[in-house]
Amino acid sequence: MRERGIMTIDTENLLNSILDSLSRIEYVRPEDIPDIDLYMDQVTTFMDSRLRTTTRNPDDDKVLTKTMINNYAKNDLLPPPIRKKYSKEHVLVLIFIYYFKGVMSINDIQILLKPITDKYFGKTGSFDLEAVYREVFGMEKEEVELLKEDVRRNYLKAQQTFQEAPQEDQDFLQKFSFICLLSFDVYVKKLMIEKMVDDLAGHGAAPDKTRKTADSRTAH
């Protein structure tokens, strides 16, 4: 049987580990992206160097592969390269795709991004694709702090569950409660995202949704 004091230390360590991982979420600033056009190998190397810490298994997982990038272009998520070279704007679009693909289908990402790339990709002026990127990701630091507070609140709530369960089972059951709380939050937000994307599609701000399912599967 586990001592209650040891279990408390373990749960606090887990919470601190989760919060530390949130603090390490990295915002790729536009000025960090090379101003010169890059070949595909250089793009994958750059993305890997800046976003590897966000992967589940940093020692093994790839942020992007050549196949992924080719499929994104094939599915109209990414404008085609110019003479096999990718611009700074291509990298900005790839960063959007990287974050979106964990919660959206390829078709939904296409619906969301195509109006942005159609209007702002390759455009000059005071408001371009980089301005859109800065506006969105500029909220990241504040949002991470709010997210950390929400994670802490849900974690403490989960620690109050299963008080009457056998003590040897409490640790697992409380972690199960915590995962359920986080999963419900993700589920609800995913439904909201899908509803908003469908609304965009219904207002004609999106391309045809009849693209072959096989293409959507291979683009990931």
Backbone bond lengths (Angstrom), bond angles and torsions (degrees), N, CA, C in turn:
res aa  C-N    CA-C-N  psi(-1)  N-CA   C-N-CA  omega(-1)  CA-C   N-CA-C  phi
1 M - - - 1.464 - - 1.521 109.91 -
2 R 1.287 117.24 135.04 1.465 121.09 -177.62 1.511 109.94 -80.47
3 E 1.312 116.30 139.64 1.451 121.13 174.25 1.513 109.87 -70.58
4 R 1.363 116.63 141.13 1.460 120.75 -177.98 1.524 112.05 -60.70
5 G 1.349 116.63 -38.40 1.460 120.31 -178.72 1.518 111.99 -63.68
6 I 1.331 116.74 -40.99 1.459 120.99 178.99 1.524 110.00 -65.36
7 M 1.339 116.86 -41.25 1.450 121.06 -179.79 1.528 110.51 -64.06
8 T 1.339 116.66 -38.66 1.462 120.00 178.95 1.514 110.85 -63.16
9 I 1.329 117.08 -41.83 1.467 121.03 178.25 1.523 109.50 -62.56
10 D 1.348 116.60 -43.48 1.465 120.63 -179.31 1.524 111.09 -61.50
11 T 1.338 117.53 -44.54 1.460 120.00 -178.35 1.518 111.07 -67.53
12 E 1.312 117.25 -37.09 1.460 119.99 177.33 1.522 110.51 -65.75
13 N 1.329 116.81 -38.48 1.464 119.99 177.39 1.524 110.97 -64.41
14 L 1.342 116.60 -39.36 1.454 120.01 178.72 1.518 110.69 -64.40
15 L 1.332 116.64 -45.62 1.462 120.49 178.77 1.521 110.38 -59.86
16 N 1.331 116.97 -46.90 1.468 120.21 179.69 1.525 111.67 -62.02
17 S 1.323 116.76 -36.96 1.460 120.55 178.64 1.532 110.92 -64.94
18 I 1.341 115.81 -41.66 1.466 120.20 178.71 1.524 110.27 -64.18
19 L 1.329 116.56 -45.50 1.468 120.49 -178.79 1.522 111.01 -65.65
20 D 1.332 116.81 -36.98 1.469 120.11 177.17 1.524 110.94 -64.27
21 S 1.332 116.75 -38.55 1.463 119.88 179.85 1.526 110.36 -66.09
22 L 1.332 117.28 -34.85 1.466 120.24 176.24 1.521 110.91 -66.67
23 S 1.335 115.98 -37.11 1.471 119.93 179.49 1.521 111.86 -66.38
24 R 1.344 116.66 -23.28 1.459 120.12 -177.88 1.527 113.22 -89.09
25 I 1.342 116.60 0.28 1.464 118.85 176.08 1.520 108.50 -60.48
26 E 1.313 115.76 124.19 1.460 120.83 -170.54 1.517 112.41 -102.22
27 Y 1.295 114.89 129.66 1.460 121.73 174.19 1.517 108.05 -93.06
28 V 1.324 116.46 119.22 1.458 120.50 178.10 1.528 107.52 -82.54
29 R 1.313 116.13 109.32 1.465 120.45 -178.84 1.524 109.71 -76.26
30 P 1.328 116.76 145.69 1.472 119.27 179.73 1.526 112.87 -56.28
31 E 1.333 116.88 -34.73 1.462 119.35 -179.76 1.529 112.61 -70.65
32 D 1.339 117.33 -13.88 1.465 120.84 176.10 1.524 111.95 -80.56
33 I 1.313 116.88 -17.28 1.459 121.68 -177.98 1.526 109.27 -85.12
34 P 1.311 118.61 131.29 1.475 120.35 -179.60 1.524 111.94 -55.72
35 D 1.324 116.22 141.10 1.459 121.57 179.19 1.531 112.28 -82.85
36 I 1.312 116.15 -3.75 1.469 119.93 178.29 1.526 109.75 -98.28
37 D 1.320 116.05 154.40 1.460 119.86 177.43 1.522 109.77 -69.61
38 L 1.334 115.39 145.11 1.457 121.01 -174.30 1.528 111.22 -119.89
39 Y 1.332 115.02 146.89 1.458 119.56 169.15 1.528 108.37 -77.04
40 M 1.335 116.06 164.47 1.462 119.74 -174.49 1.523 112.82 -56.95
41 D 1.327 117.95 -42.71 1.470 120.43 179.12 1.522 111.12 -58.95
42 Q 1.311 116.98 -37.68 1.462 120.86 179.05 1.527 110.96 -69.92
43 V 1.338 116.93 -35.08 1.466 120.88 177.39 1.524 110.41 -64.89
44 T 1.328 117.11 -48.75 1.467 119.79 -178.55 1.522 111.07 -64.83
45 T 1.329 117.40 -36.07 1.464 120.58 177.79 1.525 111.08 -66.09
46 F 1.324 117.06 -42.52 1.462 120.63 179.34 1.531 110.51 -64.13
47 M 1.323 116.88 -48.89 1.465 120.03 -178.89 1.519 111.04 -61.66
48 D 1.316 115.81 -39.34 1.461 120.12 179.82 1.525 110.85 -64.78
49 S 1.320 117.25 -40.37 1.464 120.88 -177.47 1.530 111.95 -69.52
50 R 1.340 117.58 -29.98 1.457 120.70 -175.43 1.526 113.90 -94.88
51 L 1.324 117.61 -24.28 1.464 119.59 -173.09 1.525 113.98 -121.07
52 R 1.318 117.37 5.21 1.469 119.97 -178.01 1.527 111.87 -58.35
53 T 1.328 117.89 -35.61 1.470 120.04 -177.32 1.527 112.32 -66.14
54 T 1.345 118.40 -14.82 1.458 120.38 179.72 1.523 112.47 -87.99
55 T 1.333 117.44 -6.05 1.462 120.05 -179.62 1.524 110.74 -81.16
56 R 1.312 115.51 160.20 1.471 119.96 -178.46 1.523 111.33 -69.93
57 N 1.342 115.90 -40.15 1.462 121.35 179.63 1.530 108.74 -124.33
58 P 1.334 117.28 84.67 1.473 120.36 -173.98 1.522 114.77 -56.16
59 D 1.333 117.45 -26.86 1.467 119.16 -178.89 1.527 112.82 -76.14
60 D 1.334 117.09 -19.35 1.459 120.38 -173.54 1.528 114.31 -123.61
61 D 1.317 117.07 -36.50 1.468 120.20 -172.34 1.523 111.90 -73.09
62 K 1.323 114.48 143.97 1.458 121.55 175.61 1.527 109.56 -100.01
63 V 1.320 116.42 135.59 1.458 120.19 176.42 1.522 109.89 -68.65
64 L 1.319 116.11 -49.41 1.463 122.57 178.70 1.524 109.28 -142.52
65 T 1.305 115.56 148.64 1.461 120.54 173.72 1.526 108.71 -122.99
66 K 1.313 115.93 165.97 1.464 120.39 177.53 1.526 110.99 -59.37
67 T 1.346 116.07 -39.24 1.461 120.16 179.84 1.523 111.02 -62.29
68 M 1.322 116.54 -43.29 1.466 120.21 178.64 1.522 110.98 -59.21
69 I 1.331 116.79 -48.44 1.462 120.73 -177.27 1.518 110.71 -62.96
70 N 1.336 116.97 -42.31 1.465 120.16 178.01 1.524 111.44 -61.50
71 N 1.335 116.37 -40.06 1.459 120.24 179.82 1.529 111.92 -70.59
72 Y 1.325 117.25 -33.60 1.458 119.30 176.90 1.531 110.29 -63.70
73 A 1.324 115.71 -40.91 1.467 119.53 177.69 1.534 110.25 -67.51
74 K 1.330 116.30 -40.35 1.464 121.17 -179.93 1.525 111.36 -61.96
75 N 1.343 116.61 -36.13 1.456 121.80 -177.85 1.525 112.81 -93.56
76 D 1.332 116.65 15.91 1.470 122.29 175.84 1.522 114.12 62.72
77 L 1.315 117.21 25.07 1.460 119.79 172.75 1.524 110.32 -84.53
78 L 1.320 115.26 -31.45 1.456 121.67 -175.01 1.525 109.49 -124.04
79 P 1.334 117.84 127.05 1.471 118.69 175.37 1.523 110.42 -58.00
80 P 1.313 118.96 147.35 1.471 121.08 -176.77 1.523 111.31 -65.31
81 P 1.327 117.06 150.12 1.466 120.28 177.07 1.519 110.76 -69.52
82 I 1.315 115.30 159.67 1.460 121.41 176.79 1.522 108.25 -102.24
83 R 1.324 115.89 115.24 1.473 121.66 -177.74 1.542 110.79 51.36
84 K 1.342 114.49 45.85 1.473 123.04 176.49 1.530 113.25 65.96
85 K 1.328 117.06 16.48 1.464 120.33 178.33 1.529 110.28 -117.61
86 Y 1.340 113.62 147.17 1.457 121.09 -176.69 1.530 109.52 -113.05
87 S 1.318 115.62 134.19 1.460 121.11 -177.71 1.524 110.79 -86.53
88 K 1.316 115.05 176.27 1.459 121.43 175.15 1.523 110.45 -58.48
89 E 1.337 115.97 -37.21 1.458 119.29 179.53 1.524 111.83 -66.55
90 H 1.329 117.04 -35.50 1.462 119.53 174.77 1.532 110.33 -58.32
91 V 1.307 116.76 -42.53 1.468 120.80 -179.20 1.526 110.21 -65.30
92 L 1.326 117.71 -39.81 1.464 120.93 177.59 1.530 110.67 -60.43
93 V 1.327 116.67 -43.95 1.463 120.37 178.46 1.525 110.61 -63.89
94 L 1.322 117.15 -40.70 1.467 121.00 179.11 1.523 111.62 -62.81
95 I 1.319 117.35 -34.78 1.468 120.38 177.38 1.522 110.24 -66.21
96 F 1.332 117.05 -43.13 1.459 120.07 174.97 1.526 110.22 -57.22
97 I 1.325 116.22 -48.32 1.466 120.61 -178.17 1.528 110.40 -60.56
98 Y 1.318 116.40 -42.21 1.465 120.77 -178.03 1.530 111.22 -57.06
99 Y 1.310 117.12 -45.55 1.461 120.32 -179.45 1.529 112.02 -74.56
100 F 1.321 117.47 -35.60 1.460 120.51 -177.75 1.528 112.56 -70.55
101 K 1.335 117.59 -35.42 1.464 119.62 -167.80 1.529 113.30 -68.12
102 G 1.329 117.20 -14.20 1.459 119.33 176.20 1.516 113.14 -75.90
103 V 1.338 117.37 -18.39 1.466 119.90 -175.88 1.527 113.40 -128.67
104 M 1.328 118.08 -8.44 1.460 120.69 -178.10 1.523 111.03 -127.48
105 S 1.322 114.67 153.20 1.462 119.91 172.88 1.530 108.89 -73.18
106 I 1.319 115.91 160.97 1.460 120.40 177.69 1.524 110.56 -59.29
107 N 1.334 116.01 -39.22 1.461 119.50 -179.93 1.530 111.46 -63.14
108 D 1.341 116.84 -41.57 1.461 120.35 179.10 1.531 111.58 -67.28
109 I 1.325 116.55 -37.43 1.468 119.21 176.98 1.515 109.91 -63.12
110 Q 1.326 116.02 -39.40 1.468 120.34 178.36 1.529 110.37 -61.47
111 I 1.331 116.60 -44.54 1.462 121.29 179.24 1.524 110.82 -60.07
112 L 1.314 115.67 -40.51 1.466 120.42 -176.48 1.522 112.79 -75.52
113 L 1.336 116.68 -40.98 1.463 120.04 -172.05 1.526 114.61 -87.96
114 K 1.338 116.94 -28.80 1.469 118.20 -173.68 1.533 112.94 -58.88
115 P 1.345 119.76 -43.44 1.465 118.21 176.83 1.535 112.53 -60.93
116 I 1.334 116.91 -32.32 1.461 121.00 178.97 1.522 110.61 -69.52
117 T 1.340 116.20 -48.84 1.464 118.72 -178.24 1.528 111.06 -69.32
118 D 1.337 117.01 -35.98 1.471 119.48 178.62 1.522 111.40 -61.40
119 K 1.324 116.47 -38.68 1.461 119.88 -173.51 1.516 113.37 -90.17
120 Y 1.335 117.27 -33.49 1.464 118.79 -169.93 1.525 115.46 -116.90
121 F 1.342 118.23 -19.04 1.469 119.49 -178.48 1.534 109.46 -69.51
122 G 1.328 115.61 127.93 1.461 120.56 178.00 1.510 114.32 77.19
123 K 1.323 117.00 7.05 1.460 120.49 -179.76 1.521 110.35 -92.01
124 T 1.309 116.55 149.50 1.461 121.78 175.65 1.526 109.29 -108.69
125 G 1.304 115.33 162.14 1.459 119.23 -179.58 1.507 110.73 127.93
126 S 1.317 115.84 -177.44 1.460 120.36 -175.21 1.528 112.34 -73.64
127 F 1.331 116.74 -22.61 1.472 119.18 179.99 1.519 109.07 -125.26
128 D 1.328 114.70 104.43 1.454 121.33 -177.26 1.523 109.26 -130.06
129 L 1.334 117.07 -166.90 1.459 120.81 -178.71 1.523 111.66 -61.68
130 E 1.330 117.18 -38.13 1.461 119.97 178.25 1.523 111.13 -62.98
131 A 1.322 117.51 -36.38 1.471 121.22 178.36 1.527 110.49 -65.37
132 V 1.344 116.48 -39.88 1.465 120.50 176.58 1.522 110.07 -61.98
133 Y 1.331 115.73 -45.95 1.469 121.20 -179.49 1.531 110.95 -60.81
134 R 1.315 116.82 -46.91 1.467 120.87 -179.19 1.533 111.10 -60.60
135 E 1.319 116.04 -42.49 1.465 120.22 -178.26 1.529 111.20 -61.87
136 V 1.330 116.08 -43.98 1.458 120.72 -177.08 1.522 111.66 -72.01
137 F 1.316 116.31 -52.29 1.456 119.08 -174.88 1.528 112.36 -78.22
138 G 1.330 117.00 -13.10 1.459 119.55 175.18 1.518 112.44 -65.02
139 M 1.324 117.28 -19.92 1.462 121.68 178.33 1.525 112.30 -82.99
140 E 1.322 116.39 -6.39 1.459 121.01 -170.31 1.529 113.81 -59.35
141 K 1.312 118.19 -46.73 1.465 120.56 -175.10 1.519 111.30 -61.80
142 E 1.335 116.67 -46.89 1.457 120.35 178.97 1.524 111.05 -63.61
143 E 1.330 116.46 -40.15 1.456 120.69 -178.50 1.523 111.56 -66.15
144 V 1.328 117.42 -36.77 1.464 120.64 178.59 1.527 110.37 -62.81
145 E 1.318 117.09 -41.03 1.466 120.23 179.26 1.530 110.81 -64.17
146 L 1.328 117.47 -41.37 1.462 120.73 177.01 1.531 110.72 -65.04
147 L 1.331 115.68 -39.58 1.454 120.51 179.38 1.528 110.91 -64.51
148 K 1.313 117.15 -40.03 1.466 121.29 178.54 1.529 111.01 -61.15
149 E 1.327 116.58 -40.82 1.464 120.17 177.75 1.524 110.76 -64.86
150 D 1.330 116.93 -39.27 1.456 120.91 179.92 1.528 110.50 -67.78
151 V 1.334 116.95 -41.00 1.465 120.84 177.38 1.529 110.10 -62.69
152 R 1.308 116.88 -43.83 1.461 120.82 179.49 1.531 110.79 -61.40
153 R 1.337 117.01 -42.70 1.463 121.49 179.83 1.526 110.67 -62.63
154 N 1.330 117.48 -46.14 1.458 120.60 179.60 1.523 112.12 -66.59
155 Y 1.318 115.68 -35.71 1.464 119.49 179.53 1.531 110.46 -64.42
156 L 1.329 116.46 -46.02 1.461 120.32 -179.82 1.525 110.90 -65.87
157 K 1.329 116.75 -35.51 1.463 120.59 176.54 1.523 110.28 -63.12
158 A 1.331 116.80 -42.74 1.464 120.80 -179.77 1.522 111.29 -65.05
159 Q 1.320 116.91 -31.52 1.463 120.47 -179.55 1.532 112.65 -68.63
160 Q 1.335 115.95 -15.32 1.465 119.70 179.11 1.531 112.25 -92.20
161 T 1.318 116.94 -3.12 1.466 120.12 -179.68 1.522 111.11 -86.78
162 F 1.344 114.66 162.67 1.472 123.17 174.66 1.529 113.10 56.01
163 Q 1.323 116.05 38.26 1.464 119.52 179.16 1.530 112.18 -67.42
164 E 1.334 116.09 -24.60 1.464 120.00 -178.31 1.529 112.27 -96.51
165 A 1.322 117.70 -0.70 1.465 120.67 179.50 1.520 110.39 -72.98
166 P 1.336 118.07 158.99 1.477 119.67 175.19 1.528 110.02 -53.43
167 Q 1.324 116.82 136.22 1.457 120.01 -173.27 1.521 112.80 -58.87
168 E 1.345 116.10 -33.06 1.467 118.04 -178.76 1.536 111.90 -70.06
169 D 1.348 116.75 -15.32 1.460 120.62 179.76 1.529 113.15 -101.21
170 Q 1.313 117.50 -11.88 1.461 120.62 -171.43 1.528 113.07 -61.56
171 D 1.305 117.74 -42.17 1.467 120.43 -177.15 1.530 110.50 -59.02
172 F 1.342 116.52 -50.40 1.463 119.97 179.88 1.525 110.96 -62.87
173 L 1.336 117.90 -45.20 1.460 121.48 -176.22 1.526 111.77 -65.36
174 Q 1.328 117.07 -35.77 1.462 120.09 178.07 1.529 111.25 -70.63
175 K 1.320 117.10 -36.96 1.468 119.90 174.11 1.529 110.11 -66.20
176 F 1.338 116.22 -37.46 1.471 120.51 175.77 1.530 109.94 -60.77
177 S 1.340 117.17 -42.28 1.462 121.23 177.65 1.525 111.14 -61.20
178 F 1.317 115.90 -42.65 1.461 120.98 -179.26 1.528 110.51 -62.87
179 I 1.329 116.30 -45.14 1.465 120.71 178.74 1.528 109.87 -62.91
180 C 1.329 118.13 -39.30 1.463 121.28 178.84 1.529 110.78 -62.95
181 L 1.330 117.54 -42.37 1.466 121.08 178.65 1.528 110.66 -62.25
182 L 1.326 116.30 -45.69 1.467 120.01 179.19 1.525 110.69 -65.35
183 S 1.326 116.90 -40.08 1.459 120.85 -178.79 1.520 111.31 -65.31
184 F 1.330 117.12 -39.96 1.458 120.02 178.55 1.525 110.66 -63.86
185 D 1.340 116.29 -39.14 1.459 120.62 178.22 1.532 110.40 -62.45
186 V 1.326 116.37 -44.56 1.466 120.86 178.39 1.524 110.38 -63.92
187 Y 1.339 116.48 -42.55 1.468 121.56 -179.19 1.529 111.08 -59.44
188 V 1.328 116.29 -47.99 1.464 120.24 -178.65 1.529 111.01 -64.42
189 K 1.325 117.00 -43.70 1.463 120.06 -179.42 1.529 111.19 -67.07
190 K 1.329 116.40 -34.81 1.470 119.48 177.31 1.525 110.31 -64.62
191 L 1.339 117.01 -41.40 1.460 120.40 176.16 1.525 111.49 -60.68
192 M 1.332 116.40 -40.24 1.459 120.83 178.94 1.525 110.84 -64.30
193 I 1.342 115.81 -43.17 1.465 120.37 179.09 1.522 110.31 -61.07
194 E 1.336 116.42 -46.40 1.465 120.30 -178.68 1.530 111.32 -62.26
195 K 1.323 116.81 -40.69 1.464 120.67 178.95 1.529 110.78 -63.09
196 M 1.322 116.63 -42.57 1.462 120.10 -179.80 1.523 111.71 -68.09
197 V 1.337 117.00 -38.96 1.473 120.43 177.23 1.522 110.12 -64.42
198 D 1.337 116.80 -42.54 1.463 120.10 177.62 1.525 110.92 -62.15
199 D 1.326 116.61 -36.11 1.463 120.26 178.07 1.527 110.53 -65.52
200 L 1.344 116.29 -40.93 1.464 120.13 176.63 1.523 110.71 -61.88
201 A 1.323 115.46 -43.72 1.466 119.67 -179.91 1.526 110.84 -63.73
202 G 1.340 116.72 -37.98 1.452 121.20 -179.26 1.505 113.93 -68.60
203 H 1.349 115.47 -22.69 1.458 119.74 178.95 1.531 112.49 -93.72
204 G 1.331 115.12 12.29 1.463 118.86 174.84 1.508 114.94 74.71
205 A 1.359 116.93 19.13 1.461 119.98 -179.97 1.514 111.11 -93.49
206 A 1.329 116.04 16.36 1.453 118.68 -172.82 1.517 111.48 -140.24
207 P 1.348 117.06 160.28 1.459 121.50 177.35 1.516 111.66 -76.53
208 D 1.294 116.25 176.18 1.459 122.82 179.80 1.520 110.75 -58.18
209 K 1.350 117.35 134.44 1.455 121.88 -178.49 1.524 112.76 -92.44
210 T 1.328 117.96 13.13 1.467 120.21 -174.96 1.511 113.29 -94.80
211 R 1.335 117.47 15.03 1.465 119.93 -179.47 1.525 110.38 -59.57
212 K 1.298 116.55 145.89 1.451 121.77 -175.52 1.527 110.31 -58.29
213 T 1.331 114.52 138.08 1.465 121.00 178.60 1.514 110.98 -59.61
214 A 1.305 117.76 -34.86 1.470 120.88 -178.94 1.512 110.57 -60.72
215 D 1.329 117.71 -38.14 1.450 120.37 178.43 1.507 110.79 -63.45
216 S 1.346 117.54 -40.99 1.457 121.63 -178.87 1.509 110.82 -64.07
217 R 1.347 116.07 -38.03 1.465 118.83 -179.74 1.528 112.07 -68.22
218 T 1.290 117.49 -39.18 1.470 119.74 -174.24 1.513 112.34 -78.95
219 A 1.326 119.29 -18.23 1.451 120.40 -175.99 1.498 113.56 -71.06
220 H 1.300 119.64 -21.05 1.452 122.15 177.26 1.515 110.46 -74.92
